[in-house]
Amino acid sequence: MMKVIELIRVSTEAQASTERASVPAQRAVNRRTCAQYGLEIVKSIEITDVSGACVLLAPEMQQLVQAMRSADIHGVVAREFSRLMRPENFEDFALLQVFVDSKTVLYLPEGPLDLNSKTGRLMGTIRAAIAGMERTEILERIWTAKEEKRRRGDLAQSHIVLPFGVGHDPVRGFYYKPETERVREAFRQFLAGNHSYSQLSKLVGVTPRGMHLIMRNPIWTGWRVIDKKRDTSSAGRYAGINGRQADRRKIARAPEEVIRVKVIAEPLITEEEFQVVQRIMDLKQAKHWRTQADIEHRFTYNGFLTCSACGEPVHTAYARRDYYACRGRKTRHRCTTKYMGREKLESRLDSLFGAYLASPPFLQRCVGELKRRHDQDDTVAHVQRLTALAASLREKRTRVVDAFFEGIIHREERDSRLAAIDRDILAAQEALRRGSASGLIDLNALVRAFAPLIEWEYWSREQKRSVLATIVPNIRVADYQIEALGLSPTVFSNENTHGDRDSWLRRA
């Protein structure tokens, strides 16, 4: 008997449950196929929660590809072609080439499909295209049904999409939960003058960012407004871990697609109050010091300093002049480090950065790290994959141009497709350039590249912070004593490091 591998795939975890019986049904059909063609299943591979458009990202599919290369394996048996793949773009067709290279036959209930033959290659390509088209049609039907429910004021998805404090059931429809009284109080305090999202978030029990989003939601006036949607194109798909199902990118709806429907008769707050809050929030955002173009920022290293005495972040402070101050002393009063004058500390840091980043020992360590990563990476295979991807994209671009000349697509569709393809080609070429050059960097090249850093102290604040944001240093300092300028893998946040006034209006 010829040895084959059994492939079972379900798109969601719910389909894999015992109540749905999808997996046992596929297994039963595969057993009948094996009995009909004299096949012996030596291995069964089950893939759960993986869409047909993401099968190449699943480790189970990679196991199948490796097993197919064995001389003992004659074929793969599946219930239907769509269990193998539902391609969303032409890159997904690479899976068919694996069948050709390994001379593996795909066994389906209706008969074997040998992709090495002329007929099999034609039929395999057609079956894959049909499976991909079926997936698109399924998504369109689901989307149309959900849109109709949304326009009727129903809940088209699970309860996870509901805002804080809002519930829904088939009988009552949308309704406010008891915790929305805290939201009402937050609106009242905001109108009374408390414009701190941090304080209001503690009242409601959410994060400050969550408080901002809550107060922007018109659901509190009884209206449900849906002004965003999921991007159903291949570019909008997030790659989940190991190919598992993931969400899609959100994009703004066109004005004619925006849904606005009254879902709650008795609103939490009036429309007038809501609009007043929105105007205040808009003004608050427009007047924020970070968004004003005429604000001159004075501190260079804020957000990158840590107190070497207690480990707390170092904030900015203003007390007749500019200071750096440890949060442990400034707000928590448990650190004994002194306030450090901005000019004096930044002068020392400038001198050390210029000498440190351009020093041969530091650059030698960079070279060693690059070589270590290069030895660990499969650079040759990575470059080959990128080269093949770039060639595939160029062929795809040629097909789009040909389709336009043949009258299959219009000028607007041609331009949109070519723009997306050109972006992908540039990204592939940039990645190929980086991958090809990663093994060619030597100490002399790094010295030449870092030589301008010797003049670090003469750079502008914007130039310095652009470099700091790239290397993310862990600068540990206390009482003007700089303990380390280490490059930490941990990204130090710039949040909550703005003390009194570290900026002022630019002089006329």
C-alpha positions as CSV (number, residue, x, y, z in Angstrom):
1,M,0.0,0.0,0.0
2,M,1.2,3.5,-0.8
3,K,2.0,5.7,2.2
4,V,0.2,9.1,2.5
5,I,-0.2,11.9,5.0
6,E,-3.7,12.9,6.2
7,L,-4.4,16.6,6.2
8,I,-7.3,17.9,8.4
9,R,-7.9,21.7,8.7
10,V,-10.6,23.7,10.3
11,S,-10.7,27.5,10.2
12,T,-11.8,28.2,13.7
13,E,-11.6,26.7,17.1
14,A,-15.4,26.4,17.3
15,Q,-15.3,24.1,14.2
16,A,-12.9,21.8,16.0
17,S,-15.2,21.3,19.0
18,T,-16.9,18.0,19.5
19,E,-20.4,19.6,19.0
20,R,-19.5,20.5,15.4
21,A,-18.0,17.1,14.4
22,S,-16.1,18.7,11.6
23,V,-12.8,17.0,12.3
24,P,-14.4,13.5,12.6
25,A,-16.3,14.1,9.4
26,Q,-13.1,14.9,7.6
27,R,-11.3,11.9,9.0
28,A,-14.1,9.6,8.0
29,V,-14.1,10.9,4.4
30,N,-10.3,10.5,4.3
31,R,-10.5,6.9,5.4
32,R,-12.9,6.1,2.6
33,T,-10.6,7.7,0.1
34,C,-7.7,5.6,1.4
35,A,-9.7,2.4,1.1
36,Q,-10.8,3.3,-2.4
37,Y,-7.2,3.9,-3.7
38,G,-5.3,1.5,-1.5
39,L,-3.5,4.1,0.6
40,E,-2.0,3.8,4.1
41,I,-2.0,6.8,6.4
42,V,1.3,7.0,8.2
43,K,0.8,10.4,9.7
44,S,-2.1,12.7,10.4
45,I,-1.7,16.4,10.6
46,E,-4.5,18.5,12.1
47,I,-4.6,22.3,11.8
48,T,-7.0,24.2,13.9
49,D,-7.9,27.9,13.9
50,V,-6.0,28.6,10.6
51,S,-7.6,30.3,7.6
52,G,-7.0,28.8,4.2
53,A,-5.2,32.0,3.3
54,C,-2.7,31.6,6.1
55,V,-1.8,27.9,5.9
56,L,1.8,28.6,4.9
57,L,2.4,30.4,8.3
58,A,1.2,27.4,10.3
59,P,4.0,25.2,11.8
60,E,1.8,22.1,11.1
61,M,1.9,23.0,7.4
62,Q,5.6,23.3,7.5
63,Q,5.7,19.8,9.1
64,L,3.7,18.6,6.1
65,V,6.0,20.2,3.6
66,Q,9.0,18.6,5.3
67,A,7.3,15.2,5.4
68,M,6.4,15.4,1.7
69,R,10.0,15.6,0.8
70,S,10.6,12.1,2.1
71,A,11.0,9.4,-0.5
72,D,8.6,7.1,1.4
73,I,5.6,9.5,1.1
74,H,3.6,9.0,-2.0
75,G,0.8,11.5,-1.4
76,V,-1.5,13.7,0.8
77,V,-5.1,12.9,1.4
78,A,-7.7,15.5,2.2
79,R,-11.5,15.8,2.3
80,E,-11.5,18.6,-0.3
81,F,-9.1,20.9,-2.1
82,S,-10.0,23.9,0.2
83,R,-8.6,22.0,3.2
84,L,-5.2,22.4,1.6
85,M,-5.5,26.2,0.8
86,R,-7.8,29.1,-0.1
87,P,-5.2,31.5,-1.7
88,E,-5.7,35.2,-1.1
89,N,-2.8,36.3,-3.2
90,F,-0.4,34.8,-5.7
91,E,2.3,34.1,-3.2
92,D,0.0,31.4,-1.7
93,F,0.3,29.3,-4.9
94,A,3.9,28.5,-3.8
95,L,2.4,25.5,-1.9
96,L,1.5,23.9,-5.2
97,Q,5.1,24.0,-6.3
98,V,6.0,21.9,-3.2
99,F,3.8,19.2,-4.6
100,V,5.6,19.4,-7.9
101,D,9.1,19.4,-6.5
102,S,8.4,16.5,-4.1
103,K,6.4,14.6,-6.8
104,T,3.5,14.2,-4.3
105,V,0.0,13.3,-5.3
106,L,-3.0,15.0,-3.7
107,Y,-5.8,12.5,-3.1
108,L,-9.4,13.8,-2.9
109,P,-12.7,11.9,-2.8
110,E,-13.3,12.6,-6.5
111,G,-9.9,11.2,-7.5
112,P,-6.1,11.8,-7.4
113,L,-4.6,15.1,-8.5
114,D,-1.0,14.8,-9.8
115,L,0.4,18.3,-10.2
116,N,3.4,17.0,-12.1
117,S,1.2,16.2,-15.1
118,K,0.0,18.8,-17.6
119,T,-3.7,18.1,-16.8
120,G,-3.0,18.0,-13.0
121,R,-1.1,21.4,-13.1
122,L,-4.0,23.0,-14.9
123,M,-6.6,21.5,-12.7
124,G,-4.6,22.3,-9.5
125,T,-4.3,26.0,-10.5
126,I,-8.0,26.2,-11.3
127,R,-9.1,24.4,-8.1
128,A,-6.9,26.8,-6.0
129,A,-8.3,29.8,-7.8
130,I,-11.9,28.5,-7.2
131,A,-11.1,27.9,-3.5
132,G,-9.8,31.4,-3.1
133,M,-12.9,32.9,-4.9
134,E,-15.2,30.8,-2.7
135,R,-13.5,32.4,0.4
136,T,-14.0,35.8,-1.0
137,E,-17.6,35.2,-1.7
138,I,-18.1,33.7,1.8
139,L,-16.6,36.9,3.3
140,E,-18.8,39.1,1.2
141,R,-22.0,37.3,2.2
142,I,-21.0,37.5,5.8
143,W,-20.1,41.2,5.5
144,T,-23.4,42.0,3.8
145,A,-25.5,40.2,6.4
146,K,-23.6,42.0,9.2
147,E,-24.0,45.4,7.6
148,E,-27.7,44.9,7.3
149,K,-27.9,44.0,11.0
150,R,-25.9,47.1,11.9
151,R,-28.1,49.4,9.9
152,R,-31.2,47.9,11.7
153,G,-29.6,48.7,15.0
154,D,-28.7,45.1,16.0
155,L,-25.5,43.7,17.3
156,A,-23.8,42.0,14.3
157,Q,-20.8,40.6,16.3
158,S,-20.0,39.2,19.7
159,H,-20.4,41.2,22.9
160,I,-16.6,41.9,23.0
161,V,-17.1,44.8,20.6
162,L,-19.5,46.6,23.0
163,P,-18.3,49.7,24.7
164,F,-17.7,49.9,28.4
165,G,-20.9,49.8,30.3
166,V,-23.1,48.9,27.3
167,G,-24.9,45.6,27.0
168,H,-27.1,44.0,24.4
169,D,-29.7,41.2,24.3
170,P,-32.1,40.2,21.6
171,V,-35.2,41.4,23.5
172,R,-34.0,44.6,25.1
173,G,-31.5,45.6,22.4
174,F,-28.8,47.9,23.5
175,Y,-28.9,49.1,27.1
176,Y,-26.8,50.9,29.8
177,K,-25.3,48.8,32.6
178,P,-25.2,50.0,36.2
179,E,-21.5,51.0,35.9
180,T,-22.4,53.7,33.3
181,E,-23.4,55.9,36.3
182,R,-19.6,56.3,36.8
183,V,-19.4,57.5,33.2
184,R,-22.2,60.0,33.8
185,E,-20.3,61.3,36.8
186,A,-17.2,61.6,34.7
187,F,-19.0,63.7,32.1
188,R,-20.5,65.9,35.0
189,Q,-17.0,66.4,36.5
190,F,-15.5,67.2,33.0
191,L,-18.2,69.8,32.4
192,A,-17.5,71.2,35.9
193,G,-13.9,71.8,35.1
194,N,-12.0,68.5,35.9
195,H,-10.3,67.9,32.5
196,S,-7.7,65.4,33.8
197,Y,-8.2,62.0,32.0
198,S,-6.0,60.4,34.7
199,Q,-8.3,61.4,37.5
200,L,-11.5,60.6,35.6
201,S,-10.1,57.2,34.6
202,K,-9.6,56.3,38.3
203,L,-13.3,57.2,38.9
204,V,-14.5,55.0,36.1
205,G,-11.9,52.2,36.5
206,V,-10.2,52.3,33.1
207,T,-6.9,53.6,31.7
208,P,-6.5,57.3,30.8
209,R,-6.5,56.4,27.1
210,G,-9.6,54.3,27.6
211,M,-11.2,57.3,29.4
212,H,-10.5,59.5,26.4
213,L,-12.1,57.0,24.0
214,I,-15.1,56.5,26.3
215,M,-15.8,60.3,26.2
216,R,-15.5,60.4,22.4
217,N,-18.2,57.7,22.0
218,P,-21.6,59.1,21.0
219,I,-23.3,55.9,22.4
220,W,-24.0,58.0,25.6
221,T,-26.4,60.1,23.6
222,G,-28.2,57.0,22.5
223,W,-26.7,56.9,19.0
224,R,-24.5,54.2,17.7
225,V,-22.1,55.5,15.1
226,I,-19.9,53.1,13.1
227,D,-17.4,55.1,11.1
228,K,-14.7,52.4,10.7
229,K,-14.5,49.0,9.1
230,R,-12.2,46.1,8.7
231,D,-9.9,46.2,5.6
232,T,-11.0,43.1,3.7
233,S,-8.1,43.3,1.2
234,S,-5.0,41.1,1.5
235,A,-3.0,44.1,2.7
236,G,-5.3,44.5,5.7
237,R,-4.7,41.1,7.1
238,Y,-2.6,40.8,10.3
239,A,-0.4,37.7,10.4
240,G,-1.4,35.8,13.5
241,I,1.0,33.8,15.6
242,N,1.8,30.6,13.8
243,G,-0.8,31.5,11.2
244,R,-3.7,31.5,13.6
245,Q,-6.8,33.6,13.1
246,A,-6.1,37.3,13.7
247,D,-8.0,40.5,13.3
248,R,-7.8,42.8,10.3
249,R,-6.7,46.4,10.2
250,K,-9.3,49.1,10.8
251,I,-9.8,51.8,8.1
252,A,-12.1,54.8,7.9
253,R,-15.4,54.3,6.2
254,A,-16.4,56.5,3.2
255,P,-18.9,59.1,4.2
256,E,-21.7,57.2,2.5
257,E,-20.8,54.0,4.4
258,V,-21.0,55.6,7.9
259,I,-23.8,54.0,9.9
260,R,-25.6,56.2,12.5
261,V,-28.6,54.7,14.2
262,K,-30.5,55.5,17.4
263,V,-30.3,52.4,19.6
264,I,-31.2,53.6,23.1
265,A,-34.2,55.8,23.6
266,E,-33.2,57.3,27.0
267,P,-29.6,58.7,26.6
268,L,-27.1,58.8,29.4
269,I,-26.3,62.5,28.7
270,T,-28.0,65.0,26.4
271,E,-26.7,65.8,22.9
272,E,-25.9,69.3,23.9
273,E,-23.7,68.2,26.8
274,F,-21.9,65.7,24.6
275,Q,-21.1,68.3,22.0
276,V,-19.8,70.7,24.7
277,V,-17.5,68.0,26.0
278,Q,-16.3,67.3,22.4
279,R,-15.4,70.9,21.8
280,I,-13.5,71.1,25.1
281,M,-11.6,67.9,24.3
282,D,-10.7,69.3,20.8
283,L,-9.5,72.5,22.4
284,K,-7.6,70.6,25.0
285,Q,-5.8,68.6,22.3
286,A,-5.1,71.6,20.1
287,K,-3.7,73.6,23.0
288,H,-1.5,70.7,24.4
289,W,2.1,71.8,24.6
290,R,3.3,68.8,22.6
291,T,1.1,69.8,19.6
292,Q,2.1,73.5,19.4
293,A,4.5,74.4,16.7
294,D,5.7,77.5,18.5
295,I,6.9,75.6,21.6
296,E,10.7,75.4,22.0
297,H,11.7,72.2,23.8
298,R,14.8,72.6,25.9
299,F,15.6,69.2,27.5
300,T,17.5,66.7,25.3
301,Y,17.7,63.6,27.3
302,N,14.3,63.5,29.0
303,G,12.8,60.0,28.7
304,F,16.2,58.3,28.6
305,L,17.5,58.9,32.1
306,T,17.3,56.6,35.1
307,C,18.5,57.3,38.6
308,S,21.5,55.0,39.4
309,A,20.8,55.3,43.1
310,C,17.2,54.1,43.3
311,G,16.3,53.0,39.8
312,E,13.5,55.5,39.4
313,P,13.0,57.5,36.1
314,V,14.5,61.0,36.0
315,H,12.0,63.7,35.3
316,T,12.3,67.3,34.2
317,A,11.7,70.1,36.7
318,Y,11.6,73.9,36.7
319,A,12.6,75.9,39.8
320,R,13.8,79.3,38.6
321,R,15.8,77.3,36.1
322,D,15.8,73.9,34.4
323,Y,16.7,70.7,36.3
324,Y,16.7,67.0,35.9
325,A,15.2,65.4,39.1
326,C,14.8,61.8,40.2
327,R,11.2,60.8,40.6
328,G,12.1,59.1,43.9
329,R,13.0,62.4,45.4
330,K,10.7,64.8,43.4
331,T,7.4,63.0,44.0
332,R,8.0,60.0,46.3
333,H,10.5,61.7,48.6
334,R,12.6,58.5,49.2
335,C,15.7,59.2,47.2
336,T,18.5,61.5,48.4
337,T,20.0,62.4,45.0
338,K,20.2,66.1,44.1
339,Y,18.5,68.1,41.5
340,M,20.8,68.3,38.5
341,G,21.0,71.4,36.4
342,R,20.1,70.9,32.7
343,E,23.1,72.7,31.2
344,K,25.7,71.1,33.4
345,L,24.4,67.5,33.1
346,E,23.7,67.7,29.3
347,S,27.2,69.1,28.8
348,R,28.7,66.0,30.4
349,L,26.4,63.7,28.6
350,D,27.2,65.3,25.2
351,S,31.0,64.8,25.8
352,L,30.6,61.2,26.8
353,F,28.2,60.3,24.0
354,G,30.5,61.7,21.4
355,A,33.5,59.8,22.8
356,Y,31.6,56.6,23.6
357,L,29.7,56.1,20.3
358,A,32.8,56.7,18.2
359,S,35.2,54.7,20.2
360,P,36.8,51.6,18.6
361,P,36.0,49.2,21.5
362,F,32.3,50.1,21.3
363,L,32.3,49.6,17.5
364,Q,34.2,46.4,17.9
365,R,31.4,45.1,20.1
366,C,28.9,46.2,17.5
367,V,30.8,44.2,14.8
368,G,30.9,41.1,17.1
369,E,27.1,41.3,17.7
370,L,26.5,41.7,14.0
371,K,28.6,38.7,13.2
372,R,26.9,36.7,15.9
373,R,23.5,37.4,14.5
374,H,24.7,36.8,10.9
375,D,26.0,33.4,12.0
376,Q,22.7,32.5,13.6
377,D,20.6,33.7,10.7
378,D,20.0,31.7,7.5
379,T,21.1,34.7,5.5
380,V,21.6,32.9,2.2
381,A,18.1,31.4,2.3
382,H,16.6,34.7,3.4
383,V,18.2,36.5,0.5
384,Q,17.0,33.9,-1.9
385,R,13.4,34.2,-0.6
386,L,13.6,38.0,-0.9
387,T,14.9,37.7,-4.5
388,A,12.1,35.3,-5.4
389,L,9.6,37.6,-3.8
390,A,10.9,40.7,-5.7
391,A,10.8,38.7,-9.0
392,S,7.2,37.5,-8.3
393,L,6.1,41.1,-7.6
394,R,7.6,42.3,-10.9
395,E,5.7,39.6,-12.7
396,K,2.5,40.6,-10.9
397,R,3.1,44.2,-11.9
398,T,3.4,43.1,-15.6
399,R,0.1,41.2,-15.3
400,V,-1.7,44.2,-14.0
401,V,-0.4,46.4,-16.8
402,D,-1.4,43.7,-19.4
403,A,-4.9,43.5,-17.8
404,F,-5.3,47.2,-18.3
405,F,-4.3,47.1,-21.9
406,E,-6.7,44.2,-22.5
407,G,-9.5,46.2,-21.0
408,I,-10.1,43.9,-18.0
409,I,-9.5,46.6,-15.4
410,H,-10.0,50.4,-15.4
411,R,-7.3,53.1,-15.0
412,E,-8.2,53.7,-11.3
413,E,-7.9,50.1,-10.4
414,R,-4.7,49.8,-12.3
415,D,-3.2,52.8,-10.5
416,S,-4.2,51.5,-7.1
417,R,-2.9,48.0,-7.7
418,L,0.4,49.3,-9.2
419,A,0.9,51.6,-6.2
420,A,0.5,48.7,-3.8
421,I,2.8,46.5,-5.8
422,D,5.5,49.2,-6.1
423,R,5.4,49.7,-2.3
424,D,5.9,45.9,-1.8
425,I,8.8,45.9,-4.4
426,L,10.5,48.8,-2.6
427,A,10.1,47.1,0.7
428,A,11.5,43.8,-0.7
429,Q,14.5,45.6,-2.3
430,E,15.2,47.5,0.9
431,A,15.1,44.3,3.0
432,L,17.3,42.6,0.3
433,R,19.8,45.4,0.5
434,R,20.0,45.2,4.3
435,G,20.3,41.4,4.2
436,S,23.0,41.4,1.6
437,A,25.0,44.1,3.4
438,S,24.6,42.6,6.9
439,G,27.6,40.3,6.5
440,L,29.8,42.9,4.8
441,I,30.1,45.4,7.7
442,D,33.6,45.7,9.2
443,L,35.2,47.9,11.9
444,N,36.5,50.5,9.5
445,A,33.1,50.9,7.9
446,L,31.5,51.5,11.3
447,V,34.2,53.9,12.3
448,R,33.5,56.0,9.2
449,A,29.8,55.8,9.8
450,F,30.1,56.9,13.4
451,A,32.8,59.5,12.9
452,P,30.3,62.4,12.8
453,L,29.2,61.5,16.3
454,I,32.5,63.0,17.6
455,E,30.8,66.4,17.1
456,W,27.8,65.3,19.0
457,E,27.8,68.2,21.4
458,Y,27.4,70.6,18.5
459,W,24.3,68.9,17.1
460,S,20.9,70.3,17.5
461,R,18.4,68.9,20.0
462,E,16.3,67.4,17.2
463,Q,19.3,65.6,15.7
464,K,20.4,64.2,19.0
465,R,16.9,62.9,19.9
466,S,16.5,61.3,16.5
467,V,19.6,59.2,17.3
468,L,18.6,58.6,20.9
469,A,15.2,57.3,19.8
470,T,17.0,54.8,17.6
471,I,19.5,53.4,20.0
472,V,17.3,53.8,23.1
473,P,20.1,54.2,25.7
474,N,19.7,53.3,29.3
475,I,21.5,56.3,30.8
476,R,22.0,55.8,34.6
477,V,23.0,59.0,36.4
478,A,22.8,60.5,39.9
479,D,24.4,63.7,41.4
480,Y,26.0,64.4,38.0
481,Q,27.8,61.1,38.1
482,I,27.1,59.1,35.0
483,E,27.3,55.4,35.8
484,A,26.4,53.9,32.4
485,L,25.4,54.7,28.8
486,G,24.3,51.2,28.1
487,L,22.1,50.3,25.1
488,S,19.2,48.6,26.7
489,P,16.8,46.3,24.8
490,T,14.0,47.6,27.0
491,V,12.3,50.7,25.5
492,F,12.1,53.4,28.1
493,S,8.9,55.3,27.9
494,N,8.7,59.0,27.6
495,E,5.4,59.1,29.4
496,N,5.2,60.8,32.8
497,T,8.6,62.4,32.5
498,H,7.3,65.9,32.0
499,G,7.6,67.8,35.2
500,D,6.9,71.5,35.6
501,R,7.8,73.4,32.4
502,D,10.5,72.0,30.1
503,S,9.5,74.1,27.2
504,W,8.7,77.7,26.4
505,L,7.4,79.8,23.6
506,R,10.0,80.6,20.9
507,R,11.3,84.1,21.1
508,A,10.0,86.4,18.4
